[in-house]
Amino acid sequence: MDILRFNTAGSVDDGKSTLIGRLLYDTQSIPQDKLEAIAASSRRKGLDFVDLSLLTDGLIAEREQGITIDVAHVYFSTPKRKYIIADSPGHVEYTRNMVTGASTAHVSVILIDARHGVVDQTYRHFFISTLLRIPKVLVCVNKMDLVDFSQDVFSNVVSDFYAFAEKIRFEGQIIDFIPVCGLHGDNIATPSQRMPWYEGRTLLQELENTEIEEKNTALPARFPVQYVVRPRTEAFHDYRGYAGRLASGTLRVGDKVTALPSGQQSVVRQIQKFDTDLPEAHAGDSVTVLLADDIDLSRGNMLVRHGEQPVEAKYLVAQVCWMAHEPLVAGKLYWLQHGNQTVKARVEGIEHVTLPGTLEQVAATQLKLNDIATVSLKLAQPVFADPFAANRANGGFILIDPASNNTAGAGFVQEAHESVPVQEFSI
């Protein structure tokens, strides 16, 4: 049974937590004892109904303020597949949390309050979904009961959303709209009898029928080496395997491969998963690869099929979402982690900050918390990254503050160059 990961985002009081709670309730995914505890908590709050939003708002501050602050991961399943929900905060000050929650999503679910229509936060949520190359976006127009289930209201929201989305959506990105009422369950798991004019799928039907493209074999094979396996036993004294998770593409026994950065070549002799030999491995598979030759290959290196080598990049142009309180400024050093490889990186410059609501590009000398900007980076050692738009699995990285060892920013490669296209400088 496959796993669908989806992210949810919405502005204040759009009903996101309630919608998720209703989805869990309608799929019978809430244990009886937890449902009773939520019912009791709802009564203590003076409510005459079960507040399903309490299922995901677990922090005390979230329950007191009625907002989502941290990313909550919720798990449930139906007879067709399993699901992981990343319930992300929608407030502008928690943009970094949404980027984190949506980073592995197959689907982005964006909520809009039918009474308020498309607002600035809606633009921000869709901008981040596009930035992360999420292939499918489901726009749930919520609280339709408060606008008398009006088809005209729904149509206006769709029109306003499309006017913005068409400016930045990438080729192949799917956008679908669903009128819903999370409080009463309209079009969540069952079709609404109060909106007969809507003939599309419910939210659950959309999720159940979404194709997962994680195992796309059309992408070049990228195998970052996590660990070199050398058993210390007489029976396996000459065993040398390279363990890791195939980030993208397909790797087969007999494939001619190149080790990066050494450039040495060999042939895949065996692919093992536990004690089973496999004829091939697909994206997402964690395997051990054995080669026909002993070559220079260790943790942080990468195996690729011969002829599919990425650029040996020492200079990156990337979009960066800044996650630290201390601002990013030109000239500062960070650790850049790409896959299993960590190298020193220096900020060459900040080209511009993008305002998600208007898509305006503003000149800036520093990058503040939750800003999203185009940044150029000079690396002390090469990394083997693809543009994020071409290969989501091999185009992302994080920046780490060397003083605190905290994650300072998340980056998405736009361009990778073998050398600095401007004046060189030393690290």
Secondary structure, DSSP 8 states (H G I E B T S, - for coil): --EEEEEEE--TTS-HHHHHHHHHHHTT-S-HHHHHHHHHHHHHTT-SS--GGGGT--SHHHHHHTS--S-EEEEEE-SS-EEEEEE---SGGGHHHHHHHHTT-SEEEEEEETTT-S-HHHHHHHHHHHHTT-SEEEEEEE-GGGGTT-HHHHHHHHHHHHHHHHHH--TT-EEEEEE-BTTTTBTTTB--SS-TT--S--HHHHHHT----TT-TTS--BEE--EEE---SGGGTT--EEEEE--BSEEETT-EEEEETT--EEEEEEEEETTEEESEEETT-EEEEEESS--S--TT-EEEETT-----EEEEEEEEEE--SS-EETT-EEEEEETTEEEEEEEEEEEEEEETTTTEEE--SEE-TT-EEEEEEEEEEEE----TTT-GGGSEEEEE-TTT--EEEEEEEEEEESS-SS-----
